[in-house]
């Protein structure tokens, strides 16, 4: 099932709900994804974590150790568990591409 959310241009998602073109991401799109998923409006802490995930992905092109991303935002190593239902959800809301089956196992 493909998901569409109205945004400047149209954001198109893969069957697993991951944004096909990460360049289409914005904070407002992230907020709409979060609200669509029942998470409500994103907090500043959540947005900071999403930006850190995106920076690390841009730097390394892969899933970065999630505790490291928490550290980069000045939070405890387990911040992901407190800010999102799962790391996979944070990855999705961050507008990052489908990480593949192996990475999904530990996201």
C-alpha positions as CSV (number, residue, x, y, z in Angstrom):
1,X,0.0,0.0,0.0
2,X,1.4,3.4,-1.0
3,X,0.8,6.3,1.3
4,X,0.4,9.9,0.1
5,X,0.3,13.0,2.2
6,X,-0.4,16.4,0.8
7,X,2.7,18.5,0.9
8,X,4.5,20.9,-1.4
9,X,4.8,18.5,-4.3
10,X,3.4,15.1,-3.4
11,X,5.3,13.0,-1.0
12,X,5.3,9.4,-2.2
13,X,6.0,6.5,0.1
14,X,7.0,2.9,-0.5
15,X,4.8,0.0,0.5
16,X,6.5,-0.1,4.0
17,X,5.7,3.6,4.5
18,X,9.2,5.0,3.9
19,X,9.6,8.2,1.9
20,X,11.0,7.4,-1.6
21,X,12.8,10.7,-2.0
22,X,14.3,11.9,1.3
23,X,14.9,15.4,-0.3
24,X,11.1,15.9,-0.1
25,X,11.3,15.8,3.7
26,X,10.5,18.8,5.9
27,X,9.6,19.3,9.5
28,X,6.0,19.9,8.5
29,X,5.9,16.6,6.5
30,X,7.4,14.8,9.6
31,X,4.7,16.3,11.7
32,X,2.0,15.1,9.3
33,X,3.5,11.6,9.2
34,X,3.6,11.5,13.0
35,X,0.0,12.8,13.3
36,X,-1.1,10.3,10.7
37,X,0.6,7.5,12.7
38,X,-1.1,8.7,15.9
39,X,2.0,10.2,17.5
40,X,0.5,13.7,17.8
41,X,2.5,16.9,17.2
42,X,6.3,16.4,17.4
43,X,8.2,18.0,20.2
44,X,11.5,19.9,19.9
45,X,13.3,16.9,21.3
46,X,11.8,14.6,18.7
47,X,12.6,17.1,15.9
48,X,16.2,17.4,17.1
49,X,16.5,13.6,17.0
50,X,15.1,13.4,13.5
51,X,17.5,16.1,12.3
52,X,20.4,14.1,13.9
53,X,19.3,10.9,12.2
54,X,19.1,12.7,8.8
55,X,22.6,14.3,9.3
56,X,24.1,10.9,10.3
57,X,22.5,9.2,7.3
58,X,23.8,11.9,5.0
59,X,27.3,11.5,6.4
60,X,27.4,7.7,6.4
61,X,24.6,6.5,4.0
62,X,23.5,3.8,6.5
63,X,21.8,3.3,9.8
64,X,24.0,4.8,12.6
65,X,24.1,3.4,16.1
66,X,21.0,4.8,17.7
67,X,22.7,5.5,21.0
68,X,25.2,7.6,19.1
69,X,22.4,9.7,17.6
70,X,21.0,10.2,21.1
71,X,24.4,11.3,22.3
72,X,24.7,13.8,19.4
73,X,21.5,15.4,20.6
74,X,22.7,15.6,24.2
75,X,20.3,13.0,25.4
76,X,20.7,9.6,27.2
77,X,21.7,6.6,25.1
78,X,18.2,5.2,25.3
79,X,16.4,8.4,24.2
80,X,15.0,6.8,21.1
81,X,12.8,4.5,23.3
82,X,11.4,7.5,25.1
83,X,10.7,9.7,22.1
84,X,9.3,7.3,19.5
85,X,7.3,4.0,19.7
86,X,10.3,2.3,17.9
87,X,13.5,3.3,16.1
88,X,11.9,2.2,12.9
89,X,9.2,4.8,13.4
90,X,11.8,7.5,14.0
91,X,13.6,6.5,10.8
92,X,10.3,6.7,8.9
93,X,9.3,10.0,10.4
94,X,12.8,11.3,9.6
95,X,12.0,10.7,5.9
96,X,14.9,8.3,5.4
97,X,14.7,5.6,2.8
98,X,13.7,2.0,3.5
99,X,16.8,0.6,5.3
100,X,16.2,-2.9,3.9
101,X,15.2,-6.1,5.7
102,X,18.4,-6.7,7.6
103,X,18.4,-3.2,9.1
104,X,14.7,-3.3,9.8
105,X,15.4,-6.3,12.1
106,X,17.3,-4.0,14.6
107,X,15.4,-0.8,13.9
